[in-house]
């Protein structure tokens, strides 16, 4: 055990024991101990719980660090990429709204709602700004916030989709991430700073973009883009159907159910399937 006051014991998966300062973050511990991870450490399991690198160790614990090669680690990485993308897009295209739609090829397809259609030059400018944000290594801070306060925060920021989504939350508090001037809500954990996003590529893909990431299978390099035209067509058709039935996101589906329109919604979807 630690000395009971100033230190705690970290036990790694190989059974090795390491004495560290009480209150040390997982990020600082990862720099001190031989964690054995091949790629960049993104988070850790403390006991059986998944934790961000900002988590502080105040008692002895079994710790397994997670790098980008693990599914959880890559999810940390991708969420961080989304945050940086949203921040950059909103700075480059004032008043823009970023929508992440679905996975496609080796990345995430999304669209940017703005007063003009998205162009290749817009995408290049956003990608350049993303690299600047990464180079600045801005802290990403998670704050627990009363739900009503968070709703008002997003309402004032013009994030109407977040306001509609949070209307259906059943908890008194939610976690909001802050990076520089921007606050946003994400379902899942993040890296502790923007500097962790070391490799990405933003591709113009009409009418939106694809945010591409490295993979462990490719040596943590971004693989060559592989067109998935048939899958993209299916996704675009699903989006069109969503607009037809008035369900374009989770909040609008919740609203349909709340108003007792679920049966008619199912019938409409079945009719659309019959026409195929």
C-alpha positions as semicolon CSV with decimal commas, in nm:
position;residue;x (nm);y (nm);z (nm)
1;X;0,000;0,000;0,000
2;X;0,098;0,365;-0,035
3;X;0,214;0,556;0,270
4;X;-0,143;0,655;0,348
5;X;-0,082;1,025;0,298
6;X;0,137;1,125;0,009
7;X;0,141;0,826;-0,226
8;X;-0,069;0,544;-0,371
9;X;0,021;0,215;-0,539
10;X;-0,058;0,151;-0,907
11;X;-0,065;-0,214;-1,008
12;X;-0,021;-0,278;-1,382
13;X;-0,153;-0,585;-1,571
14;X;0,192;-0,752;-1,554
15;X;0,172;-0,740;-1,173
16;X;0,434;-0,469;-1,131
17;X;0,367;-0,217;-0,855
18;X;0,451;0,151;-0,880
19;X;0,429;0,415;-0,609
20;X;0,300;0,749;-0,736
21;X;0,190;1,074;-0,579
22;X;-0,162;1,071;-0,439
23;X;-0,389;1,278;-0,664
24;X;-0,170;1,224;-0,972
25;X;-0,358;1,215;-1,301
26;X;-0,354;0,906;-1,519
27;X;-0,185;1,120;-1,783
28;X;0,110;1,193;-1,555
29;X;0,130;0,831;-1,438
30;X;0,140;0,708;-1,799
31;X;0,458;0,911;-1,845
32;X;0,621;0,752;-1,540
33;X;0,544;0,380;-1,555
34;X;0,625;0,112;-1,819
35;X;0,265;0,067;-1,936
36;X;0,359;-0,146;-2,238
37;X;0,129;0,031;-2,482
38;X;0,251;0,042;-2,841
39;X;0,058;0,348;-2,949
40;X;-0,042;0,678;-2,787
41;X;-0,219;0,620;-2,454
42;X;-0,572;0,762;-2,466
43;X;-0,730;0,644;-2,140
44;X;-0,722;0,367;-1,881
45;X;-0,927;0,114;-1,691
46;X;-0,903;0,176;-1,319
47;X;-1,031;-0,141;-1,162
48;X;-1,321;-0,220;-1,392
49;X;-1,411;0,140;-1,479
50;X;-1,307;0,322;-1,794
51;X;-1,147;0,658;-1,711
52;X;-1,011;0,961;-1,893
53;X;-0,646;1,058;-1,851
54;X;-0,755;1,354;-1,635
55;X;-0,878;1,108;-1,368
56;X;-0,689;1,148;-1,038
57;X;-0,570;0,849;-0,837
58;X;-0,651;0,900;-0,470
59;X;-0,624;0,536;-0,362
60;X;-0,436;0,220;-0,458
61;X;-0,567;0,080;-0,786
62;X;-0,522;-0,174;-1,063
63;X;-0,461;0,029;-1,379
64;X;-0,460;-0,088;-1,740
65;X;-0,369;0,185;-1,986
66;X;-0,551;0,191;-2,320
67;X;-0,388;0,310;-2,641
68;X;-0,522;0,399;-2,985
69;X;-0,498;0,036;-3,094
70;X;-0,781;-0,060;-2,857
71;X;-1,144;0,006;-2,958
72;X;-1,204;0,228;-2,654
73;X;-0,882;0,418;-2,722
74;X;-0,979;0,486;-3,083
75;X;-1,323;0,604;-2,970
76;X;-1,150;0,858;-2,741
77;X;-0,941;0,966;-3,040
78;X;-1,234;1,001;-3,280
79;X;-1,443;1,203;-3,035
80;X;-1,149;1,437;-2,987
81;X;-1,126;1,469;-3,364
82;X;-1,493;1,562;-3,383
83;X;-1,450;1,831;-3,117
84;X;-1,154;1,985;-3,303
85;X;-1,345;1,968;-3,633
86;X;-1,652;2,141;-3,489
87;X;-1,439;2,412;-3,331
88;X;-1,246;2,475;-3,654
89;X;-1,555;2,474;-3,875
90;X;-1,735;2,724;-3,654
91;X;-1,432;2,955;-3,659
92;X;-1,380;2,935;-4,035
93;X;-1,749;2,947;-4,133
94;X;-1,916;3,183;-3,888
95;X;-2,264;3,059;-3,795
96;X;-2,208;2,710;-3,937
97;X;-2,355;2,398;-3,778
98;X;-2,171;2,066;-3,804
99;X;-2,364;1,739;-3,826
100;X;-2,181;1,407;-3,790
101;X;-2,393;1,152;-3,974
102;X;-2,233;0,807;-3,991
103;X;-1,915;0,610;-4,056
104;X;-1,799;0,577;-4,417
105;X;-1,483;0,409;-4,545
106;X;-1,212;0,480;-4,287
107;X;-1,377;0,780;-4,129
108;X;-1,687;0,972;-4,034
109;X;-1,916;1,137;-4,288
110;X;-2,077;1,464;-4,192
111;X;-2,231;1,779;-4,332
112;X;-2,197;2,148;-4,253
113;X;-2,509;2,361;-4,262
114;X;-2,414;2,712;-4,366
115;X;-2,544;2,991;-4,585
116;X;-2,348;2,853;-4,883
117;X;-2,277;2,497;-5,007
118;X;-1,957;2,344;-4,872
119;X;-1,667;2,365;-5,120
120;X;-1,320;2,214;-5,144
121;X;-1,165;2,546;-5,040
122;X;-1,385;2,553;-4,729
123;X;-1,270;2,202;-4,638
124;X;-0,903;2,294;-4,687
125;X;-0,942;2,601;-4,466
126;X;-1,114;2,399;-4,193
127;X;-0,843;2,131;-4,205
128;X;-0,571;2,396;-4,176
129;X;-0,745;2,548;-3,876
130;X;-0,776;2,201;-3,720
131;X;-0,397;2,158;-3,744
132;X;-0,351;2,496;-3,574
133;X;-0,584;2,395;-3,290
134;X;-0,396;2,067;-3,247
135;X;-0,060;2,249;-3,243
136;X;-0,193;2,480;-2,970
137;X;-0,256;2,172;-2,750
138;X;-0,562;2,331;-2,590
139;X;-0,693;2,165;-2,272
140;X;-1,022;1,979;-2,304
141;X;-1,201;2,013;-1,971
142;X;-1,501;1,807;-1,862
143;X;-1,743;1,984;-1,630
144;X;-2,047;1,846;-1,452
145;X;-2,325;2,099;-1,504
146;X;-2,690;2,119;-1,395
147;X;-2,910;2,010;-1,684
148;X;-3,108;2,335;-1,692
149;X;-2,786;2,538;-1,700
150;X;-2,652;2,327;-1,986
151;X;-2,973;2,371;-2,186
152;X;-2,953;2,748;-2,146
153;X;-2,584;2,741;-2,242
154;X;-2,659;2,561;-2,568
155;X;-2,967;2,773;-2,636
156;X;-2,757;3,090;-2,607
157;X;-2,499;2,932;-2,840
158;X;-2,761;2,855;-3,104
159;X;-2,724;2,477;-3,068
160;X;-3,093;2,402;-3,104
161;X;-3,032;2,033;-3,172
162;X;-2,863;1,998;-2,831
163;X;-3,150;2,182;-2,663
164;X;-3,405;1,943;-2,817
165;X;-3,193;1,639;-2,728
166;X;-3,135;1,737;-2,366
167;X;-3,506;1,794;-2,314
168;X;-3,538;1,417;-2,281
169;X;-3,252;1,363;-2,036
170;X;-3,366;1,220;-1,703
171;X;-3,065;1,324;-1,495
172;X;-3,014;1,646;-1,299
173;X;-2,657;1,697;-1,425
174;X;-2,467;1,625;-1,746
175;X;-2,102;1,641;-1,848
176;X;-2,012;1,929;-2,079
177;X;-1,671;1,957;-2,247
178;X;-1,503;2,294;-2,279
179;X;-1,214;2,372;-2,512
180;X;-1,113;2,734;-2,546
181;X;-1,422;2,938;-2,627
182;X;-1,636;2,635;-2,718
183;X;-1,857;2,418;-2,498
184;X;-2,022;2,104;-2,630
185;X;-2,190;1,782;-2,525
186;X;-2,048;1,444;-2,626
187;X;-2,164;1,094;-2,543
188;X;-1,835;0,946;-2,424
189;X;-1,486;1,030;-2,308
190;X;-1,218;1,252;-2,464
191;X;-0,843;1,303;-2,474
192;X;-0,718;1,562;-2,220
193;X;-0,608;1,810;-2,487
194;X;-0,624;1,878;-2,859
195;X;-0,256;1,787;-2,903
196;X;-0,345;1,418;-2,886
197;X;-0,502;1,441;-3,233
198;X;-0,176;1,382;-3,416
199;X;-0,305;1,229;-3,739
200;X;-0,622;1,294;-3,940
201;X;-0,735;1,400;-4,284
202;X;-1,042;1,598;-4,390
203;X;-1,181;1,504;-4,731
204;X;-1,443;1,693;-4,930
205;X;-1,724;1,447;-5,010
206;X;-2,032;1,607;-5,161
207;X;-2,243;1,742;-5,010
208;X;-2,030;1,719;-4,695
209;X;-1,698;1,580;-4,577
210;X;-1,525;1,269;-4,443
211;X;-1,298;1,297;-4,140
212;X;-1,041;1,017;-4,180
213;X;-0,836;0,860;-3,901
214;X;-0,532;0,633;-3,868
215;X;-0,575;0,262;-3,795
216;X;-0,366;0,010;-3,602
217;X;-0,391;-0,228;-3,897
218;X;-0,211;0,034;-4,104
219;X;0,062;0,108;-3,851
220;X;-0,130;0,409;-3,718
221;X;-0,111;0,570;-4,060
222;X;-0,421;0,691;-4,242
223;X;-0,500;0,422;-4,502
224;X;-0,574;0,505;-4,864
225;X;-0,933;0,609;-4,914
226;X;-1,158;0,336;-5,053
227;X;-1,478;0,451;-5,219
228;X;-1,795;0,286;-5,086
229;X;-2,046;0,420;-5,333
230;X;-2,321;0,165;-5,270
231;X;-2,305;0,213;-4,895
232;X;-2,305;0,592;-4,935
233;X;-2,614;0,565;-5,157
234;X;-2,793;0,362;-4,888
235;X;-2,706;0,622;-4,624
236;X;-2,824;0,910;-4,843
237;X;-3,152;0,729;-4,909
238;X;-3,197;0,675;-4,535
239;X;-3,143;1,047;-4,478
240;X;-3,401;1,128;-4,745
241;X;-3,650;0,896;-4,580
242;X;-3,578;1,060;-4,247
243;X;-3,672;1,398;-4,391
244;X;-3,990;1,251;-4,546
245;X;-4,113;1,106;-4,217
246;X;-3,990;1,402;-4,009
247;X;-3,730;1,205;-3,812
248;X;-3,383;1,345;-3,873
249;X;-3,231;1,284;-3,529
250;X;-3,296;1,120;-3,191
251;X;-3,473;1,429;-3,055
252;X;-3,727;1,432;-3,337
253;X;-3,790;1,057;-3,288
254;X;-3,845;1,116;-2,917
255;X;-4,089;1,394;-3,004
256;X;-4,284;1,163;-3,237
257;X;-4,315;0,901;-2,962
258;X;-4,408;1,163;-2,701
259;X;-4,693;1,291;-2,922
260;X;-4,829;0,940;-2,978
261;X;-4,735;0,920;-3,349
262;X;-4,532;0,601;-3,333
263;X;-4,791;0,380;-3,508
264;X;-4,830;0,618;-3,802
265;X;-4,451;0,651;-3,823
266;X;-4,412;0,274;-3,851
267;X;-4,682;0,256;-4,119
268;X;-4,511;0,529;-4,323
269;X;-4,175;0,352;-4,305
270;X;-4,334;0,022;-4,408
271;X;-4,495;0,195;-4,706
272;X;-4,160;0,336;-4,813
273;X;-4,007;-0,013;-4,796
274;X;-4,286;-0,157;-5,007
275;X;-4,212;0,095;-5,283
276;X;-3,851;-0,020;-5,316
